[in-house]
């Protein structure tokens, strides 16, 4: 990733949390570090197939969109600051695509039809409901 390259942010909804969890223990990095091997991670050449996702060509930038994500935001990277354990990325939005099923009108999302997927401390939730937990979730719940 570098300044001038493109990226698409595929914004998931609650319906695909299990698809995402299917790929949670996988990485596209062939040289898997020992700590990841010990944690149960495996190399996967095709996370799209494993997760049951459908690739869509970008419209404004040459990147991949995920059909199952009801919101896709295509961008061009304008600033990039890489630190040892995180990165700060600034982007210029080139295109926003929203599934008509969650639209209220041409420029607003119907909050009654949109249930965003939230990944909170290794737990998949929506705005008001837990859906399931990641394989690494350790917290005890009643």
LINNORZI-V47707 format. One record per pair of residues at least 12 apart in sequence whose C-alpha atoms are under 7 Angstrom apart, sorted by the first residue. I is the first residue (numbers start at 0). J is the second residue. If there is no record, write none. Layout:
BEGIN
I_J / I_J
END
This chain:
BEGIN
1_79 / 2_76 / 2_77 / 2_78 / 2_79 / 3_75 / 3_76 / 3_77 / 4_75 / 4_76 / 5_60 / 5_62 / 5_74 / 5_75 / 5_76 / 6_62 / 6_73 / 6_74 / 6_75 / 7_62 / 7_63 / 7_64 / 7_71 / 7_72 / 7_73 / 7_74 / 8_71 / 8_72 / 8_73 / 9_64 / 9_65 / 9_68 / 9_70 / 9_71 / 9_72 / 10_68 / 10_69 / 10_70 / 10_71 / 11_68 / 11_69 / 11_115 / 11_116 / 12_68 / 12_69 / 12_114 / 12_115 / 12_116 / 13_114 / 13_115 / 13_116 / 13_125 / 16_123 / 18_50 / 18_51 / 19_50 / 20_133 / 21_49 / 21_50 / 22_46 / 22_49 / 22_50 / 24_39 / 24_40 / 24_41 / 25_40 / 25_41 / 25_42 / 25_43 / 26_40 / 26_41 / 26_42 / 26_43 / 27_42 / 27_43 / 27_44 / 28_42 / 29_42 / 52_65 / 52_67 / 53_65 / 53_66 / 53_67 / 54_66 / 59_73 / 59_93 / 59_94 / 60_73 / 69_97 / 69_98 / 70_96 / 70_97 / 70_98 / 71_95 / 71_96 / 71_97 / 72_92 / 72_94 / 72_95 / 72_96 / 73_92 / 73_93 / 73_94 / 73_95 / 74_90 / 74_91 / 74_92 / 74_93 / 74_94 / 75_90 / 75_91 / 75_92 / 75_93 / 76_88 / 76_89 / 76_90 / 76_91 / 77_89 / 77_90 / 77_91 / 78_90 / 101_113 / 114_126 / 121_133 / 121_135 / 121_136 / 122_136
END
